[in-house]
Amino acid sequence: MTLDTVAMDVPVRVLGYAGLDAHDKERLAGLGLRPGGSLVKILKTPLRDPIECLVGSQLLAIEARLLSQIRVEAA
């Protein structure tokens, strides 16, 4: 499944990325969003982009266009 299909407040584990270019992969990895890591979608912003996610102990705002390219599984 991909992150865009996951409900809010459901913990998931990142499996990898599908269709992201090298720049986006490096950027997400640099922010701590790596395969094997856990995250929770916690807040939709007023315009629904970006989505705030708790990754480890930090909050990240992830662009909606990236959510469908992040593969996850239930934690």
N, CA, C and O atoms as a CHARMM CRD file, in Angstrom:
* protein
*
  300
    1    1 MET  N      0.84700  -1.17300   0.00000 PROA 1      0.00000
    2    1 MET  CA     0.00000   0.00000   0.00000 PROA 1      0.00000
    3    1 MET  C      0.88900   1.23200   0.00000 PROA 1      0.00000
    4    1 MET  O      2.08200   1.13500   0.29000 PROA 1      0.00000
    5    2 THR  N      0.33100   2.37100  -0.31700 PROA 2      0.00000
    6    2 THR  CA     1.09400   3.61800  -0.33900 PROA 2      0.00000
    7    2 THR  C      0.57400   4.56100   0.74300 PROA 2      0.00000
    8    2 THR  O     -0.54100   4.40300   1.23900 PROA 2      0.00000
    9    3 LEU  N      1.38400   5.52300   1.09000 PROA 3      0.00000
   10    3 LEU  CA     1.07100   6.40700   2.21100 PROA 3      0.00000
   11    3 LEU  C     -0.20000   7.22400   1.98700 PROA 3      0.00000
   12    3 LEU  O     -0.86900   7.58600   2.95400 PROA 3      0.00000
   13    4 ASP  N     -0.54400   7.52000   0.75000 PROA 4      0.00000
   14    4 ASP  CA    -1.76100   8.30000   0.49900 PROA 4      0.00000
   15    4 ASP  C     -3.03200   7.53200   0.84600 PROA 4      0.00000
   16    4 ASP  O     -4.07800   8.14800   1.05100 PROA 4      0.00000
   17    5 THR  N     -2.97000   6.19700   0.91600 PROA 5      0.00000
   18    5 THR  CA    -4.15300   5.38700   1.22000 PROA 5      0.00000
   19    5 THR  C     -4.31000   5.08900   2.70800 PROA 5      0.00000
   20    5 THR  O     -5.32600   4.53100   3.12400 PROA 5      0.00000
   21    6 VAL  N     -3.32800   5.45300   3.50100 PROA 6      0.00000
   22    6 VAL  CA    -3.35000   5.16600   4.93700 PROA 6      0.00000
   23    6 VAL  C     -4.18000   6.22600   5.66100 PROA 6      0.00000
   24    6 VAL  O     -4.08700   7.41600   5.35900 PROA 6      0.00000
   25    7 ALA  N     -4.98900   5.78100   6.61700 PROA 7      0.00000
   26    7 ALA  CA    -5.79900   6.70100   7.41800 PROA 7      0.00000
   27    7 ALA  C     -4.91100   7.49200   8.37800 PROA 7      0.00000
   28    7 ALA  O     -3.78100   7.10000   8.66700 PROA 7      0.00000
   29    8 MET  N     -5.43600   8.59200   8.85700 PROA 8      0.00000
   30    8 MET  CA    -4.71900   9.41300   9.83000 PROA 8      0.00000
   31    8 MET  C     -4.54600   8.61200  11.12500 PROA 8      0.00000
   32    8 MET  O     -5.37800   7.76900  11.45900 PROA 8      0.00000
   33    9 ASP  N     -3.46600   8.88500  11.84300 PROA 9      0.00000
   34    9 ASP  CA    -3.17100   8.29900  13.15800 PROA 9      0.00000
   35    9 ASP  C     -2.93500   6.79100  13.14100 PROA 9      0.00000
   36    9 ASP  O     -3.06300   6.13900  14.17700 PROA 9      0.00000
   37   10 VAL  N     -2.59600   6.23000  11.99400 PROA 10     0.00000
   38   10 VAL  CA    -2.29500   4.79700  11.90000 PROA 10     0.00000
   39   10 VAL  C     -0.78700   4.64200  11.69900 PROA 10     0.00000
   40   10 VAL  O     -0.25200   5.11100  10.69400 PROA 10     0.00000
   41   11 PRO  N     -0.09300   3.99000  12.64000 PROA 11     0.00000
   42   11 PRO  CA     1.35300   3.80700  12.48300 PROA 11     0.00000
   43   11 PRO  C      1.67200   2.86500  11.32000 PROA 11     0.00000
   44   11 PRO  O      1.03600   1.82300  11.16000 PROA 11     0.00000
   45   12 VAL  N      2.65300   3.24100  10.52400 PROA 12     0.00000
   46   12 VAL  CA     3.10000   2.41600   9.40000 PROA 12     0.00000
   47   12 VAL  C      4.62100   2.37500   9.35300 PROA 12     0.00000
   48   12 VAL  O      5.29900   3.20100   9.96500 PROA 12     0.00000
   49   13 ARG  N      5.14200   1.40500   8.62000 PROA 13     0.00000
   50   13 ARG  CA     6.57800   1.25800   8.41600 PROA 13     0.00000
   51   13 ARG  C      6.86200   1.48300   6.93600 PROA 13     0.00000
   52   13 ARG  O      6.15300   0.96200   6.07500 PROA 13     0.00000
   53   14 VAL  N      7.88400   2.24600   6.65100 PROA 14     0.00000
   54   14 VAL  CA     8.25700   2.54700   5.26600 PROA 14     0.00000
   55   14 VAL  C      8.95700   1.33800   4.65200 PROA 14     0.00000
   56   14 VAL  O      9.89800   0.79200   5.22900 PROA 14     0.00000
   57   15 LEU  N      8.48500   0.92800   3.47600 PROA 15     0.00000
   58   15 LEU  CA     9.10100  -0.17700   2.73500 PROA 15     0.00000
   59   15 LEU  C     10.05700   0.33000   1.66800 PROA 15     0.00000
   60   15 LEU  O     11.07500  -0.30300   1.38800 PROA 15     0.00000
   61   16 GLY  N      9.73100   1.46800   1.07400 PROA 16     0.00000
   62   16 GLY  CA    10.56400   2.01300   0.00900 PROA 16     0.00000
   63   16 GLY  C      9.80200   3.04900  -0.78400 PROA 16     0.00000
   64   16 GLY  O      8.74600   3.52800  -0.37000 PROA 16     0.00000
   65   17 TYR  N     10.36300   3.38400  -1.93800 PROA 17     0.00000
   66   17 TYR  CA     9.78400   4.42300  -2.78200 PROA 17     0.00000
   67   17 TYR  C      9.50600   3.85200  -4.16400 PROA 17     0.00000
   68   17 TYR  O     10.26200   3.01900  -4.66300 PROA 17     0.00000
   69   18 ALA  N      8.43300   4.29700  -4.77300 PROA 18     0.00000
   70   18 ALA  CA     8.08700   3.85200  -6.12600 PROA 18     0.00000
   71   18 ALA  C      7.96400   5.07200  -7.02600 PROA 18     0.00000
   72   18 ALA  O      7.08400   5.90900  -6.82600 PROA 18     0.00000
   73   19 GLY  N      8.83100   5.17500  -8.00300 PROA 19     0.00000
   74   19 GLY  CA     8.72000   6.24600  -8.97600 PROA 19     0.00000
   75   19 GLY  C      9.30300   7.58700  -8.57300 PROA 19     0.00000
   76   19 GLY  O      9.09700   8.57800  -9.27200 PROA 19     0.00000
   77   20 LEU  N     10.02400   7.64400  -7.46600 PROA 20     0.00000
   78   20 LEU  CA    10.64300   8.91600  -7.07800 PROA 20     0.00000
   79   20 LEU  C     11.99000   9.07400  -7.77300 PROA 20     0.00000
   80   20 LEU  O     12.71200   8.09900  -7.97700 PROA 20     0.00000
   81   21 ASP  N     12.31700  10.30100  -8.13100 PROA 21     0.00000
   82   21 ASP  CA    13.63800  10.52700  -8.71400 PROA 21     0.00000
   83   21 ASP  C     14.68700  10.55100  -7.59700 PROA 21     0.00000
   84   21 ASP  O     14.34200  10.60500  -6.41600 PROA 21     0.00000
   85   22 ALA  N     15.94000  10.51100  -7.97000 PROA 22     0.00000
   86   22 ALA  CA    17.03600  10.43700  -7.00500 PROA 22     0.00000
   87   22 ALA  C     17.03300  11.62400  -6.04600 PROA 22     0.00000
   88   22 ALA  O     17.32600  11.46500  -4.86200 PROA 22     0.00000
   89   23 HSD  N     16.70500  12.80800  -6.55000 PROA 23     0.00000
   90   23 HSD  CA    16.68200  14.00100  -5.70000 PROA 23     0.00000
   91   23 HSD  C     15.65800  13.86300  -4.57600 PROA 23     0.00000
   92   23 HSD  O     15.97200  14.13900  -3.41800 PROA 23     0.00000
   93   24 ASP  N     14.43800  13.43900  -4.90400 PROA 24     0.00000
   94   24 ASP  CA    13.39900  13.28500  -3.88500 PROA 24     0.00000
   95   24 ASP  C     13.75600  12.18400  -2.89100 PROA 24     0.00000
   96   24 ASP  O     13.49900  12.32900  -1.69700 PROA 24     0.00000
   97   25 LYS  N     14.34400  11.08500  -3.36300 PROA 25     0.00000
   98   25 LYS  CA    14.75900  10.00400  -2.46300 PROA 25     0.00000
   99   25 LYS  C     15.79600  10.50000  -1.46400 PROA 25     0.00000
  100   25 LYS  O     15.69900  10.22500  -0.26800 PROA 25     0.00000
  101   26 GLU  N     16.78600  11.23000  -1.95900 PROA 26     0.00000
  102   26 GLU  CA    17.82800  11.76800  -1.08500 PROA 26     0.00000
  103   26 GLU  C     17.25200  12.75900  -0.08900 PROA 26     0.00000
  104   26 GLU  O     17.63100  12.76100   1.08200 PROA 26     0.00000
  105   27 ARG  N     16.34200  13.59500  -0.54700 PROA 27     0.00000
  106   27 ARG  CA    15.73400  14.60200   0.32200 PROA 27     0.00000
  107   27 ARG  C     14.94600  13.93400   1.44800 PROA 27     0.00000
  108   27 ARG  O     15.07700  14.31900   2.61000 PROA 27     0.00000
  109   28 LEU  N     14.12800  12.93400   1.10800 PROA 28     0.00000
  110   28 LEU  CA    13.34400  12.23900   2.12600 PROA 28     0.00000
  111   28 LEU  C     14.24200  11.47700   3.09700 PROA 28     0.00000
  112   28 LEU  O     14.00100  11.48800   4.30400 PROA 28     0.00000
  113   29 ALA  N     15.26900  10.82100   2.57900 PROA 29     0.00000
  114   29 ALA  CA    16.19900  10.09700   3.44700 PROA 29     0.00000
  115   29 ALA  C     16.91600  11.05900   4.38600 PROA 29     0.00000
  116   29 ALA  O     17.12800  10.74300   5.55600 PROA 29     0.00000
  117   30 GLY  N     17.28800  12.22400   3.88200 PROA 30     0.00000
  118   30 GLY  CA    17.94300  13.22900   4.70700 PROA 30     0.00000
  119   30 GLY  C     17.05900  13.76100   5.81900 PROA 30     0.00000
  120   30 GLY  O     17.55300  14.22900   6.84500 PROA 30     0.00000
  121   31 LEU  N     15.74800  13.68900   5.61300 PROA 31     0.00000
  122   31 LEU  CA    14.79300  14.12400   6.63500 PROA 31     0.00000
  123   31 LEU  C     14.44300  13.00100   7.60500 PROA 31     0.00000
  124   31 LEU  O     13.67600  13.20900   8.54600 PROA 31     0.00000
  125   32 GLY  N     14.99900  11.81400   7.38200 PROA 32     0.00000
  126   32 GLY  CA    14.76000  10.69100   8.28200 PROA 32     0.00000
  127   32 GLY  C     13.72200   9.70500   7.80600 PROA 32     0.00000
  128   32 GLY  O     13.41200   8.75000   8.51800 PROA 32     0.00000
  129   33 LEU  N     13.17700   9.91000   6.62700 PROA 33     0.00000
  130   33 LEU  CA    12.15500   9.01000   6.07900 PROA 33     0.00000
  131   33 LEU  C     12.85700   7.96000   5.22600 PROA 33     0.00000
  132   33 LEU  O     13.00700   8.11500   4.01400 PROA 33     0.00000
  133   34 ARG  N     13.29000   6.87300   5.90100 PROA 34     0.00000
  134   34 ARG  CA    14.06100   5.82100   5.23900 PROA 34     0.00000
  135   34 ARG  C     13.31900   4.49400   5.31600 PROA 34     0.00000
  136   34 ARG  O     12.50500   4.29500   6.21800 PROA 34     0.00000
  137   35 PRO  N     13.58600   3.58700   4.38500 PROA 35     0.00000
  138   35 PRO  CA    12.99400   2.25200   4.48600 PROA 35     0.00000
  139   35 PRO  C     13.30800   1.63400   5.84800 PROA 35     0.00000
  140   35 PRO  O     14.44100   1.69400   6.32600 PROA 35     0.00000
  141   36 GLY  N     12.28500   1.04000   6.46100 PROA 36     0.00000
  142   36 GLY  CA    12.42700   0.45400   7.78900 PROA 36     0.00000
  143   36 GLY  C     11.98900   1.38600   8.89900 PROA 36     0.00000
  144   36 GLY  O     11.72400   0.94300  10.01700 PROA 36     0.00000
  145   37 GLY  N     11.90900   2.67400   8.60200 PROA 37     0.00000
  146   37 GLY  CA    11.48700   3.65200   9.59900 PROA 37     0.00000
  147   37 GLY  C      9.97900   3.66900   9.76200 PROA 37     0.00000
  148   37 GLY  O      9.24400   3.20300   8.89200 PROA 37     0.00000
  149   38 SER  N      9.52700   4.20800  10.88000 PROA 38     0.00000
  150   38 SER  CA     8.08800   4.27400  11.12000 PROA 38     0.00000
  151   38 SER  C      7.60500   5.71100  11.02300 PROA 38     0.00000
  152   38 SER  O      8.36500   6.65800  11.22500 PROA 38     0.00000
  153   39 LEU  N      6.31900   5.85000  10.70800 PROA 39     0.00000
  154   39 LEU  CA     5.72100   7.18100  10.65700 PROA 39     0.00000
  155   39 LEU  C      4.22500   7.09000  10.87300 PROA 39     0.00000
  156   39 LEU  O      3.62200   6.02300  10.75100 PROA 39     0.00000
  157   40 VAL  N      3.63700   8.23800  11.20000 PROA 40     0.00000
  158   40 VAL  CA     2.19600   8.35500  11.40800 PROA 40     0.00000
  159   40 VAL  C      1.74200   9.65200  10.75700 PROA 40     0.00000
  160   40 VAL  O      2.30700  10.71200  11.02600 PROA 40     0.00000
  161   41 LYS  N      0.72000   9.57700   9.89600 PROA 41     0.00000
  162   41 LYS  CA     0.11000  10.80000   9.34900 PROA 41     0.00000
  163   41 LYS  C     -0.73900  11.39800  10.46300 PROA 41     0.00000
  164   41 LYS  O     -1.61600  10.72400  11.00300 PROA 41     0.00000
  165   42 ILE  N     -0.48400  12.67000  10.81600 PROA 42     0.00000
  166   42 ILE  CA    -1.21500  13.20800  11.96000 PROA 42     0.00000
  167   42 ILE  C     -2.07700  14.42700  11.66400 PROA 42     0.00000
  168   42 ILE  O     -2.98700  14.72300  12.43900 PROA 42     0.00000
  169   43 LEU  N     -1.82700  15.14200  10.57800 PROA 43     0.00000
  170   43 LEU  CA    -2.58500  16.36900  10.36600 PROA 43     0.00000
  171   43 LEU  C     -2.66100  16.72600   8.89000 PROA 43     0.00000
  172   43 LEU  O     -1.64800  16.75900   8.19100 PROA 43     0.00000
  173   44 LYS  N     -3.87400  16.99300   8.42900 PROA 44     0.00000
  174   44 LYS  CA    -4.04700  17.55700   7.09100 PROA 44     0.00000
  175   44 LYS  C     -4.05200  19.06600   7.25400 PROA 44     0.00000
  176   44 LYS  O     -4.77500  19.60100   8.09400 PROA 44     0.00000
  177   45 THR  N     -3.26700  19.73600   6.47400 PROA 45     0.00000
  178   45 THR  CA    -3.26000  21.19100   6.52300 PROA 45     0.00000
  179   45 THR  C     -4.52400  21.70800   5.84400 PROA 45     0.00000
  180   45 THR  O     -5.18400  20.95200   5.13200 PROA 45     0.00000
  181   46 PRO  N     -4.87500  22.97200   6.04400 PROA 46     0.00000
  182   46 PRO  CA    -6.14100  23.49000   5.51400 PROA 46     0.00000
  183   46 PRO  C     -6.36700  23.24900   4.02000 PROA 46     0.00000
  184   46 PRO  O     -7.50200  23.01700   3.60400 PROA 46     0.00000
  185   47 LEU  N     -5.33100  23.29900   3.22300 PROA 47     0.00000
  186   47 LEU  CA    -5.48800  23.06700   1.78600 PROA 47     0.00000
  187   47 LEU  C     -5.13700  21.63400   1.39300 PROA 47     0.00000
  188   47 LEU  O     -5.03400  21.32000   0.20700 PROA 47     0.00000
  189   48 ARG  N     -4.95400  20.76200   2.39100 PROA 48     0.00000
  190   48 ARG  CA    -4.63400  19.34000   2.21000 PROA 48     0.00000
  191   48 ARG  C     -3.28000  19.08600   1.55300 PROA 48     0.00000
  192   48 ARG  O     -3.02600  17.98600   1.06300 PROA 48     0.00000
  193   49 ASP  N     -2.43700  20.06600   1.53900 PROA 49     0.00000
  194   49 ASP  CA    -1.09400  19.89400   1.01300 PROA 49     0.00000
  195   49 ASP  C     -0.20300  20.94500   1.65200 PROA 49     0.00000
  196   49 ASP  O     -0.45300  22.13700   1.47000 PROA 49     0.00000
  197   50 PRO  N      0.80100  20.56300   2.37400 PROA 50     0.00000
  198   50 PRO  CA     1.29500  19.21700   2.63800 PROA 50     0.00000
  199   50 PRO  C      0.54200  18.53400   3.78600 PROA 50     0.00000
  200   50 PRO  O     -0.33700  19.12200   4.41700 PROA 50     0.00000
  201   51 ILE  N      0.91500  17.27900   4.03300 PROA 51     0.00000
  202   51 ILE  CA     0.37800  16.49000   5.13500 PROA 51     0.00000
  203   51 ILE  C      1.47000  16.40200   6.19800 PROA 51     0.00000
  204   51 ILE  O      2.62100  16.10000   5.88300 PROA 51     0.00000
  205   52 GLU  N      1.11200  16.66400   7.45200 PROA 52     0.00000
  206   52 GLU  CA     2.09600  16.56000   8.52500 PROA 52     0.00000
  207   52 GLU  C      2.16600  15.12700   9.01000 PROA 52     0.00000
  208   52 GLU  O      1.14700  14.48100   9.25900 PROA 52     0.00000
  209   53 CYS  N      3.40000  14.64300   9.13900 PROA 53     0.00000
  210   53 CYS  CA     3.63900  13.27200   9.58300 PROA 53     0.00000
  211   53 CYS  C      4.65600  13.28800  10.71200 PROA 53     0.00000
  212   53 CYS  O      5.58600  14.09400  10.72500 PROA 53     0.00000
  213   54 LEU  N      4.45900  12.38200  11.65500 PROA 54     0.00000
  214   54 LEU  CA     5.41500  12.19400  12.73400 PROA 54     0.00000
  215   54 LEU  C      6.36400  11.08600  12.30000 PROA 54     0.00000
  216   54 LEU  O      5.95800   9.93500  12.13700 PROA 54     0.00000
  217   55 VAL  N      7.62500  11.44200  12.11700 PROA 55     0.00000
  218   55 VAL  CA     8.65700  10.49100  11.69500 PROA 55     0.00000
  219   55 VAL  C      9.65500  10.41200  12.83800 PROA 55     0.00000
  220   55 VAL  O     10.41700  11.34900  13.07500 PROA 55     0.00000
  221   56 GLY  N      9.64700   9.28600  13.54600 PROA 56     0.00000
  222   56 GLY  CA    10.46300   9.19600  14.75300 PROA 56     0.00000
  223   56 GLY  C      9.94600  10.20900  15.75900 PROA 56     0.00000
  224   56 GLY  O      8.79200  10.13400  16.18100 PROA 56     0.00000
  225   57 SER  N     10.79000  11.15200  16.14500 PROA 57     0.00000
  226   57 SER  CA    10.37400  12.17700  17.10400 PROA 57     0.00000
  227   57 SER  C     10.21200  13.55100  16.45900 PROA 57     0.00000
  228   57 SER  O     10.04700  14.54600  17.16500 PROA 57     0.00000
  229   58 GLN  N     10.25600  13.62000  15.13600 PROA 58     0.00000
  230   58 GLN  CA    10.13700  14.91500  14.47600 PROA 58     0.00000
  231   58 GLN  C      8.92000  14.98500  13.56000 PROA 58     0.00000
  232   58 GLN  O      8.48200  13.97900  13.00300 PROA 58     0.00000
  233   59 LEU  N      8.39100  16.18000  13.42000 PROA 59     0.00000
  234   59 LEU  CA     7.26800  16.42200  12.51800 PROA 59     0.00000
  235   59 LEU  C      7.79900  16.82300  11.15300 PROA 59     0.00000
  236   59 LEU  O      8.66100  17.69600  11.04500 PROA 59     0.00000
  237   60 LEU  N      7.28000  16.18200  10.10800 PROA 60     0.00000
  238   60 LEU  CA     7.64100  16.52900   8.73600 PROA 60     0.00000
  239   60 LEU  C      6.38900  16.88200   7.96700 PROA 60     0.00000
  240   60 LEU  O      5.35300  16.23700   8.13100 PROA 60     0.00000
  241   61 ALA  N      6.47200  17.89000   7.13700 PROA 61     0.00000
  242   61 ALA  CA     5.39100  18.22700   6.21300 PROA 61     0.00000
  243   61 ALA  C      5.77400  17.62400   4.86500 PROA 61     0.00000
  244   61 ALA  O      6.74200  18.05000   4.23500 PROA 61     0.00000
  245   62 ILE  N      5.00600  16.63200   4.43100 PROA 62     0.00000
  246   62 ILE  CA     5.31200  15.91000   3.19500 PROA 62     0.00000
  247   62 ILE  C      4.32000  16.31800   2.11900 PROA 62     0.00000
  248   62 ILE  O      3.10800  16.29000   2.33300 PROA 62     0.00000
  249   63 GLU  N      4.84300  16.69500   0.96600 PROA 63     0.00000
  250   63 GLU  CA     3.98700  17.11000  -0.14800 PROA 63     0.00000
  251   63 GLU  C      3.04200  15.98200  -0.54500 PROA 63     0.00000
  252   63 GLU  O      3.43800  14.81700  -0.57500 PROA 63     0.00000
  253   64 ALA  N      1.80800  16.32500  -0.84700 PROA 64     0.00000
  254   64 ALA  CA     0.80100  15.33400  -1.21900 PROA 64     0.00000
  255   64 ALA  C      1.23500  14.52600  -2.44400 PROA 64     0.00000
  256   64 ALA  O      0.90900  13.34300  -2.53400 PROA 64     0.00000
  257   65 ARG  N      1.95400  15.12800  -3.38000 PROA 65     0.00000
  258   65 ARG  CA     2.37700  14.40700  -4.58700 PROA 65     0.00000
  259   65 ARG  C      3.32200  13.25500  -4.26000 PROA 65     0.00000
  260   65 ARG  O      3.44100  12.31700  -5.04800 PROA 65     0.00000
  261   66 LEU  N      3.99300  13.31100  -3.11700 PROA 66     0.00000
  262   66 LEU  CA     4.93700  12.26000  -2.74200 PROA 66     0.00000
  263   66 LEU  C      4.26800  11.09000  -2.02500 PROA 66     0.00000
  264   66 LEU  O      4.79600   9.97800  -2.02400 PROA 66     0.00000
  265   67 LEU  N      3.10700  11.33700  -1.41600 PROA 67     0.00000
  266   67 LEU  CA     2.46200  10.30400  -0.60800 PROA 67     0.00000
  267   67 LEU  C      2.15700   9.04200  -1.40100 PROA 67     0.00000
  268   67 LEU  O      2.27500   7.93600  -0.87200 PROA 67     0.00000
  269   68 SER  N      1.76900   9.19100  -2.65500 PROA 68     0.00000
  270   68 SER  CA     1.41500   8.02100  -3.46700 PROA 68     0.00000
  271   68 SER  C      2.64600   7.25000  -3.93600 PROA 68     0.00000
  272   68 SER  O      2.51300   6.19300  -4.55300 PROA 68     0.00000
  273   69 GLN  N      3.82300   7.75900  -3.65600 PROA 69     0.00000
  274   69 GLN  CA     5.05200   7.10300  -4.10400 PROA 69     0.00000
  275   69 GLN  C      5.86300   6.52400  -2.95200 PROA 69     0.00000
  276   69 GLN  O      6.95800   6.00000  -3.15600 PROA 69     0.00000
  277   70 ILE  N      5.32000   6.62100  -1.73800 PROA 70     0.00000
  278   70 ILE  CA     5.98400   6.05700  -0.56600 PROA 70     0.00000
  279   70 ILE  C      5.24400   4.77600  -0.19100 PROA 70     0.00000
  280   70 ILE  O      4.08900   4.82200   0.23500 PROA 70     0.00000
  281   71 ARG  N      5.91500   3.62900  -0.35100 PROA 71     0.00000
  282   71 ARG  CA     5.29600   2.33400  -0.04200 PROA 71     0.00000
  283   71 ARG  C      5.44600   2.03800   1.44500 PROA 71     0.00000
  284   71 ARG  O      6.53000   2.19500   2.00800 PROA 71     0.00000
  285   72 VAL  N      4.35500   1.60900   2.08000 PROA 72     0.00000
  286   72 VAL  CA     4.34700   1.35800   3.51900 PROA 72     0.00000
  287   72 VAL  C      3.60600   0.05500   3.83100 PROA 72     0.00000
  288   72 VAL  O      2.90900  -0.50100   2.98200 PROA 72     0.00000
  289   73 GLU  N      3.77300  -0.41600   5.06800 PROA 73     0.00000
  290   73 GLU  CA     3.01300  -1.54500   5.59400 PROA 73     0.00000
  291   73 GLU  C      2.59600  -1.20600   7.01400 PROA 73     0.00000
  292   73 GLU  O      3.18800  -0.33100   7.64700 PROA 73     0.00000
  293   74 ALA  N      1.58700  -1.88800   7.51400 PROA 74     0.00000
  294   74 ALA  CA     1.13600  -1.65700   8.88200 PROA 74     0.00000
  295   74 ALA  C      2.27500  -1.96300   9.84900 PROA 74     0.00000
  296   74 ALA  O      3.01400  -2.93100   9.67100 PROA 74     0.00000
  297   75 ALA  N      2.40300  -1.13000  10.86600 PROA 75     0.00000
  298   75 ALA  CA     3.48800  -1.31600  11.84300 PROA 75     0.00000
  299   75 ALA  C      3.06900  -2.27000  12.94500 PROA 75     0.00000
  300   75 ALA  O      3.85200  -2.54500  13.85400 PROA 75     0.00000
